[in-house]
Amino acid sequence: MQKKYKTAIYARLSRDDGDTSESNSITSQKALCEDYIAKHSDLELVETFTDDGFSGVSFERPGFERLEQAVRSGRIECIVCKDLSRFSRNYIDAGRYLERVFPSLGIRFIAVNDSYDTLTANPQMDSFILPFKNLINDSYCKDISVKIRSSLEIKRKNGEYVGNFEPYGYMKAPENSNVLVVDEYAAGVVSSIFAMFKDGKSPGLIAEVLNERGVLSPMEYKLSRGIKCRTPFKKGERAKWTYNAVKRVLTDEVYTGVLLQGKSSTPNYKDHRLKPRERMEWVRAANAVPALITPEDYYDVTSLLKRDMRSLADKEAVNVFSGFLYCADCGQPMVRTSVPAKNKTYLYYVCSGAKGKNGCRPHRIRVEEVENTVLHAVVEQINKVLDLERSVQMIKDDPGAEKRRFGYEAQIEKLREEIERCQNMKLRLYEDLTDGMISREEYREYRERYTAGIEDKNRAISSIEEEMDKSLAAEEQKWMERFVENRNIKSLSRRVLMSLVDKIFVYENHAVEIRFRYGDEFDRAKEFVESQEGC
């Protein structure tokens, strides 16, 4: 009596392996295998197992794992696939199953399109042909992987977004999933987060405000839009805004219009575990998405986040000088403290390093004294920049400035003509030597003279170009705008300090030193004005 094999169909599809043709669809595979089983009376279809969207380079597939359990439990005695590539594209693992695992379990394996059946196979022929076919399938998968990686890398370099989930504040364009457009609601939340931080609220306090207002956290907002996602940061039934969630927004450079992609990748086409890449390997594309904040604001915020900022006791906001005020003697932050005396409370800044035996000497300064001193210095610096800005504008409006620039270009052009003449003379020297017109000593002397002349003229060109660059740099003095827009200040705020001040140092004798931002730019502009006034 003919044996009846309890048979299972296995079908697999994955676009990662280049399975894009209609004939490779799950439905087509099942139909092909069912037709084959119907024509063979010794096969009885028991169950169908499928893996839709799983690569063939690994056997970690839910459908195949269920099939293997059915095989080991004795429910299945025969497996039918469309071809060997549907079963696996991993040369080593495919060989292990077909040559060792299935024979040891007494499993019959059939690959319809490859005309392979372990029941009727020729061991001598298959010992060569079967591994060769598996190797071809493996190589094909490797080739597809390389092409996909190259394609993704090109897209990243072109500023196209290739991630699964878009950054908070953006959404994928309906007509092109590789283009990010502004999500007006989330973008408004991002802008308010930056505004609150600039006004003095800490990331923790910003999170509290957002939760009180009922603003959905990034993950909950994705879920509300029907996007299926998971996060390790969720605690409880609903993910809330936290200190770290706010900080991630404040430190994400994408909001300046820069896309940073390729931060992690899989080692190869067989290992799908994501591993971080070195920062130098990240793909950076500027102006790839609409900016929600300016690069200057991003720099201000991220720089301040690296500093020690301590909140007031009532937690309404951080101190106006928090992250700016430092002891000039030990470099530690100055912290605000209150000292009660009779019926009054006096506020001081004290050095946080004045603790322990080896600490800084204890010294303090009144809050009002620091505020008045810094305000006066800031107003004075603003006036200096305003005067400088007016001088630069006068130079730009002076018709003679344009003539001087053309003069620079004319000098450079003349020097380049001289260099070309020297190079031509240098080339003719060898002909003069071979023709006997000059001696070998004269040849060496003239060649050294022309070479030195060319080097001198190149140095002169570099000097003129540097001078011209200084002149041209004066046309772009955007940093001055920060001082100009604060010209009417009457009091200090966090925004003013973030915009204009780098650090403030307090000495033991109550002297206050202020290090303003854009100091190098100020000096260069001043030097340019002085050089032009002498022309």
C-alpha positions as a printed Julia matrix, in Angstrom:
535×3 Matrix{Float64}:
  0.0     0.0     0.0
  1.36    3.47   -0.95
  2.4     5.66    2.02
  0.44    8.84    2.48
  2.65   11.78    3.63
  1.1    14.38    5.95
  2.16   17.45    3.99
  2.65   21.15    4.81
  3.06   24.03    2.39
  5.63   26.68    3.29
  5.5    30.08    1.55
  7.68   33.13    2.22
  7.9    36.65    0.8
 10.29   39.54    1.57
 11.03   42.66   -0.42
 14.38   42.85    1.39
 15.42   39.81   -0.68
 14.27   41.39   -3.93
 11.02   39.4    -4.04
  8.99   41.88   -6.04
  7.53   39.8    -8.86
  3.87   38.76   -8.81
  4.82   35.08   -9.14
  6.51   35.26   -5.73
  3.4    36.43   -3.9
  2.17   34.27   -1.03
 -1.04   33.51   -2.94
  0.85   32.41   -6.06
  3.2    30.2    -4.06
  0.32   28.5    -2.25
 -1.58   27.93   -5.5
  1.49   26.38   -7.16
  2.12   24.03   -4.21
 -1.57   23.07   -3.88
 -1.68   22.18   -7.57
  1.45   20.02   -7.17
 -0.01   18.2    -4.13
 -3.3    17.59   -5.93
 -1.43   15.8    -8.72
  0.44   13.48   -6.32
 -1.72   10.94   -4.54
  0.93   10.17   -1.92
  0.69   13.72   -0.54
 -2.05   14.88    1.85
 -2.21   18.61    2.61
 -2.52   19.13    6.36
 -1.54   22.75    6.99
 -0.05   25.84    5.35
  2.64   27.99    6.99
  3.55   31.45    5.72
  6.05   34.23    6.48
  5.04   37.46    4.78
  7.69   40.16    5.09
 10.51   38.03    6.54
 13.96   37.76    4.96
 15.29   34.39    3.87
 18.75   34.98    5.3
 17.6    33.9     8.76
 15.37   31.12   10.08
 14.07   33.38   12.84
 10.63   33.58   11.23
  7.37   32.91   13.12
  5.83   30.8    10.33
  8.9    28.61    9.96
  9.22   28.21   13.73
  5.62   26.9    13.88
  6.4    24.58   10.97
  9.44   23.21   12.79
  7.36   22.57   15.92
  4.81   20.67   13.81
  7.6    18.62   12.24
  9.18   17.68   15.58
  5.79   16.78   17.06
  5.12   14.36   14.2
  2.17   16.26   12.68
  4.07   16.93    9.45
  6.07   14.4     7.39
  6.6    16.35    4.17
  7.28   20.01    3.3
  6.48   21.52   -0.1
  7.93   24.89   -1.24
  7.76   26.7    -4.54
 11.58   26.63   -4.76
 14.68   26.53   -2.57
 14.86   30.34   -2.32
 11.42   30.37   -0.62
 12.75   27.97    1.99
 15.99   29.86    2.66
 18.58   32.19    1.14
 21.2    31.25    3.72
 23.7    28.84    2.18
 24.97   27.34    5.44
 21.66   27.04    7.32
 19.79   25.7     4.29
 22.39   22.96    3.86
 22.18   22.05    7.55
 18.4    21.56    7.4
 18.33   19.72    4.06
 21.35   17.48    4.68
 21.16   16.84    8.42
 18.03   18.02   10.29
 15.3    16.82    7.9
 16.93   13.42    7.11
 17.4    12.73   10.84
 13.68   13.46   11.42
 12.57   11.45    8.38
 11.12   14.53    6.67
 10.53   14.56    2.93
 11.29   17.94    1.3
 10.04   19.06   -2.11
 11.03   22.24   -4.06
  8.6    22.27   -6.99
 10.3    24.63   -9.46
 13.74   23.18   -8.69
 12.43   19.65   -9.4
 13.92   18.54   -6.12
 12.38   15.77   -4.0
 14.41   14.05   -1.28
 12.44   10.83   -1.88
 13.61   10.47   -5.49
 16.8    12.55   -5.39
 20.16   11.23   -6.61
 22.57   11.63   -3.66
 25.65   11.84   -5.87
 24.2    14.53   -8.15
 22.55   16.48   -5.32
 25.73   16.58   -3.29
 26.95   19.06   -5.92
 23.82   20.64   -7.41
 21.89   21.34   -4.19
 24.68   23.26   -2.38
 25.36   25.15   -5.61
 21.72   26.3    -5.86
 21.73   27.31   -2.19
 24.95   29.24   -2.72
 23.39   31.09   -5.68
 20.34   32.0    -3.55
 22.63   33.21   -0.76
 24.73   35.29   -3.19
 21.58   36.78   -4.72
 20.39   37.88   -1.28
 23.81   39.4    -0.56
 23.74   41.3    -3.85
 20.24   42.63   -3.12
 21.38   43.71    0.37
 24.33   45.65   -1.06
 22.06   47.39   -3.58
 19.52   48.33   -0.89
 22.25   49.68    1.4
 23.73   51.74   -1.44
 20.31   53.07   -2.39
 19.54   54.1     1.2
 22.93   55.78    1.56
 22.38   57.81   -1.61
 18.94   58.86   -0.38
 20.39   59.95    2.97
 23.08   62.03    1.26
 20.43   63.64   -0.93
 18.49   64.68    2.17
 15.7    62.11    1.71
 14.24   60.65    4.9
 14.46   56.84    5.08
 13.44   56.17    8.69
 10.33   54.31    9.79
  9.08   56.99   12.19
  9.41   60.69   11.44
 10.84   63.06   14.1
  8.32   64.75   16.4
  7.21   67.98   14.73
  7.22   66.52   11.22
  5.24   64.05    9.15
  5.85   62.29    5.88
  4.47   64.0     2.8
  1.41   62.14    1.45
  2.84   62.05   -2.07
  6.42   61.05   -1.07
  7.32   59.21    2.13
 10.98   60.27    1.76
 10.06   63.94    2.21
  9.28   65.44    5.63
  6.84   68.33    5.99
  5.86   70.31    9.07
  3.21   68.88   11.39
  1.66   72.15   12.51
  0.39   70.89   15.89
  3.58   69.12   16.97
  5.76   71.89   15.52
  3.9    74.37   17.72
  4.72   72.25   20.77
  8.4    72.15   19.76
  8.49   75.95   19.4
  6.84   76.41   22.79
  9.38   74.05   24.43
 12.28   76.14   23.11
 10.51   79.36   24.12
  9.88   78.12   27.68
 13.5    77.07   28.05
 14.74   80.44   26.8
 12.44   82.1    29.36
 14.14   80.21   32.17
 12.11   77.04   32.68
 14.08   73.83   33.23
 13.35   70.68   31.15
 11.67   69.09   34.18
  9.42   72.09   34.72
  8.59   72.25   31.0
  7.5    68.59   31.18
  5.21   69.4    34.1
  3.65   72.32   32.2
  3.03   70.17   29.1
  1.44   67.38   31.16
 -0.77   69.87   32.99
 -1.93   71.29   29.65
 -2.77   67.8    28.4
 -0.23   67.93   25.57
  0.33   64.42   24.21
  3.88   63.1    24.48
  5.62   62.19   21.19
  4.72   58.5    21.45
  1.1    59.12   22.48
  0.77   61.62   19.64
  1.99   58.98   17.15
 -0.53   56.49   18.55
 -3.31   59.09   18.23
 -2.47   59.37   14.53
 -2.8    55.61   14.08
  0.96   54.95   13.93
  1.92   51.68   15.62
  5.06   52.13   17.69
  6.69   51.06   20.91
  9.16   52.82   23.21
 11.28   51.76   26.2
 10.59   55.14   27.82
  6.92   54.44   28.54
  5.97   54.01   32.19
  2.36   53.25   33.06
 -0.59   53.02   30.71
  0.09   56.37   29.08
  3.47   57.86   28.2
  3.93   61.36   29.63
  6.35   64.17   29.04
  9.48   63.73   31.16
 12.73   65.61   31.74
 14.5    63.37   29.19
 11.68   63.66   26.64
 11.94   67.47   26.72
 15.73   67.31   26.6
 15.58   65.08   23.51
 13.55   67.79   21.76
 15.91   70.56   22.86
 19.0    68.68   21.62
 17.64   67.38   18.29
 19.41   69.21   15.47
 16.67   68.28   12.99
 14.71   71.35   14.12
 17.35   73.55   12.46
 16.65   71.84    9.12
 19.5    69.31    9.38
 18.85   65.59    8.84
 21.27   63.27   10.67
 20.72   59.71    9.5
 22.62   56.43    9.49
 23.33   56.56   13.23
 23.04   52.77   13.41
 23.14   49.87   10.97
 23.22   46.09   10.75
 26.69   44.47   10.43
 25.74   42.5     7.29
 22.81   40.99    5.4
 22.7    37.94    7.71
 22.88   39.81   11.02
 19.89   42.13   11.53
 20.93   43.41   14.97
 21.25   47.19   14.92
 24.58   48.53   16.11
 25.58   52.2    16.6
 27.94   53.79   14.08
 30.71   56.26   14.79
 29.54   59.89   14.65
 31.87   60.59   11.71
 29.95   57.94    9.74
 26.56   59.61   10.22
 25.09   61.16    7.09
 24.44   64.87    7.55
 22.2    66.77    5.11
 21.69   70.49    5.72
 18.45   72.27    4.72
 16.8    68.87    4.15
 13.64   69.7     6.13
 11.82   72.93    7.04
 13.53   74.52   10.05
 11.46   75.15   13.19
 14.18   77.13   15.03
 17.3    79.04   14.02
 20.77   77.48   14.31
 21.65   80.29   16.73
 18.8    79.34   19.08
 19.82   75.68   18.88
 23.41   76.57   19.81
 22.26   78.78   22.68
 20.02   76.08   24.14
 22.39   73.12   23.76
 25.32   75.13   25.17
 23.31   76.12   28.24
 22.06   72.56   28.8
 25.66   71.47   29.36
 26.01   73.88   32.27
 24.95   73.63   35.91
 21.49   75.18   36.18
 19.68   75.13   39.49
 16.03   76.02   39.95
 14.59   78.39   42.49
 12.94   76.94   45.57
  9.44   77.57   44.16
 10.39   75.83   40.88
  8.72   78.52   38.79
 11.88   79.14   36.79
 15.62   78.82   36.99
 17.58   81.8    38.23
 18.24   84.47   35.59
 22.02   83.96   36.03
 21.88   80.17   36.39
 24.44   78.64   34.04
 26.15   82.0    33.45
 27.65   83.05   36.8
 31.01   81.54   37.86
 33.64   82.12   40.52
 36.67   83.73   38.9
 39.03   82.09   41.41
 38.01   78.4    41.24
 35.74   78.29   38.19
 32.81   76.73   40.05
 29.24   78.05   39.54
 27.95   80.77   41.83
 24.65   79.76   43.46
 21.95   81.96   44.89
 21.17   81.8    48.58
 19.07   83.8    51.03
 20.28   85.17   54.36
 17.63   86.29   56.91
 18.52   89.31   59.04
 16.02   90.82   61.48
 12.81   91.29   59.5
 14.43   91.14   56.08
 15.85   88.5    53.76
 18.96   89.33   51.74
 19.84   87.47   48.54
 23.44   86.64   47.68
 25.44   84.66   45.16
 28.02   82.43   46.8
 30.76   80.23   45.34
 29.64   76.58   45.27
 33.29   75.53   45.47
 33.79   77.07   48.93
 33.33   73.76   50.74
 35.76   71.4    52.45
 39.38   71.92   53.43
 40.71   72.36   49.9
 37.77   74.39   48.6
 37.73   77.97   47.39
 37.73   80.77   49.95
 34.14   81.62   50.95
 32.96   84.84   49.38
 29.65   86.28   48.27
 28.1    89.2    46.41
 24.66   90.79   46.64
 22.19   89.84   43.91
 21.33   93.48   43.25
 25.01   94.34   42.79
 25.49   91.64   40.17
 22.31   92.58   38.33
 23.2    96.28   38.17
 26.81   95.64   37.13
 25.88   93.16   34.38
 23.02   95.31   33.06
 25.3    98.34   32.81
 27.99   96.3    31.01
 25.48   94.76   28.58
 24.04   98.17   27.68
 27.55   99.51   27.16
 28.48   96.58   24.9
 25.28   97.03   22.89
 26.17  100.69   22.31
 29.67   99.71   21.16
 28.22   97.24   18.66
 25.7    99.85   17.45
 28.54  102.29   16.8
 30.5    99.56   15.02
 27.47   98.57   12.96
 26.99  102.17   11.81
 30.67  102.4    10.82
 30.48   99.19    8.84
 27.35  100.41    7.06
 29.05  103.68    6.14
 31.97  101.78    4.65
 29.6    99.56    2.67
 27.79  102.65    1.33
 31.06  104.35    0.39
 31.62  104.14   -3.41
 35.36  104.05   -2.73
 35.01  100.68   -1.01
 33.88   99.08   -4.23
 36.79  100.68   -6.06
 39.23   99.31   -3.48
 37.79   95.83   -3.98
 38.31   96.11   -7.73
 41.81   97.29   -6.93
 42.47   94.09   -5.01
 41.22   92.0    -7.94
 43.37   93.96  -10.4
 46.47   93.38   -8.24
 45.77   89.66   -8.08
 45.22   89.44  -11.83
 48.52   91.25  -12.47
 50.41   88.89  -10.12
 48.89   85.82  -11.83
 50.05   87.13  -15.2
 53.56   87.51  -13.74
 53.42   83.95  -12.4
 52.4    82.62  -15.81
 55.24   84.54  -17.47
 57.77   83.11  -14.99
 56.46   79.58  -15.55
 56.8    79.95  -19.33
 60.35   81.3   -18.96
 61.15   78.39  -16.66
 59.9    75.9   -19.25
 62.07   77.48  -22.0
 65.2    77.14  -19.9
 65.69   73.48  -20.74
 65.41   74.21  -24.47
 68.04   76.95  -24.11
 70.27   74.49  -22.24
 69.98   71.76  -24.89
 70.52   74.32  -27.67
 73.72   75.45  -25.97
 72.49   79.01  -25.43
 73.13   78.84  -21.67
 75.46   76.77  -19.49
 74.35   74.23  -16.88
 75.29   76.69  -14.07
 73.23   79.44  -15.71
 70.35   76.97  -16.12
 70.33   76.2   -12.38
 70.68   79.88  -11.45
 67.79   81.04  -13.67
 65.55   78.15  -12.59
 66.04   78.97   -8.9
 65.4    82.65   -9.63
 62.09   81.93  -11.45
 61.01   79.46   -8.77
 61.64   82.0    -6.01
 59.78   84.68   -7.98
 56.73   82.41   -8.39
 56.69   81.61   -4.65
 56.93   85.34   -3.74
 54.04   86.21   -6.03
 51.89   83.38   -4.64
 52.5    84.68   -1.13
 51.54   88.17   -2.27
 48.28   86.82   -3.74
 47.46   85.03   -0.47
 48.06   88.24    1.47
 45.82   90.3    -0.83
 43.09   87.64   -0.77
 43.18   87.64    3.02
 42.82   91.4     3.05
 39.98   91.21    0.53
 38.25   88.5     2.6
 38.25   90.85    5.57
 36.6    93.45    3.41
 33.99   91.02    2.12
 33.35   89.58    5.6
 32.1    92.96    6.72
 29.13   92.54    4.4
 27.82   89.66    6.55
 27.71   90.87   10.14
 24.57   89.01   11.16
 25.79   88.59   14.72
 25.34   92.34   15.17
 21.59   91.9    14.76
 21.44   90.2    18.16
 22.81   93.29   19.85
 20.76   95.69   17.72
 17.45   93.98   18.59
 18.24   94.37   22.32
 19.18   98.06   22.12
 16.21   99.21   24.25
 16.54   96.79   27.17
 15.75   98.14   30.64
 16.33   94.93   32.62
 18.05   91.58   32.29
 16.33   88.36   31.25
 17.37   84.83   30.37
 16.79   85.55   26.69
 19.1    88.57   26.73
 21.86   86.63   28.48
 21.52   83.62   26.15
 21.69   85.9    23.14
 24.61   88.14   24.15
 26.6    86.69   27.07
 28.86   83.66   27.28
 29.95   83.66   30.94
 30.15   86.03   33.91
 33.0    85.77   36.44
 32.84   87.16   39.98
 36.03   87.87   41.93
 36.44   87.84   45.68
 36.77   91.64   45.71
 33.32   91.9    44.03
 34.85   92.72   40.64
 32.71   91.34   37.81
 34.14   90.26   34.45
 31.74   89.62   31.56
 32.73   87.49   28.59
 30.43   88.48   25.74
 29.57   86.25   22.83
 30.92   87.01   19.36
 34.12   88.49   20.8
 36.23   87.34   17.83
 33.68   88.71   15.36
 33.65   92.03   17.21
 37.45   92.29   17.07
 37.58   91.45   13.36
 34.89   93.99   12.51
 36.67   96.63   14.59
 39.97   95.84   12.87
 38.28   96.1     9.47
 36.78   99.51   10.28
 40.13  100.82   11.52
 41.91   99.54    8.38
 39.34  101.2     6.1
 39.48  104.48    7.96
 43.19  104.63    7.19
 42.6   104.24    3.44
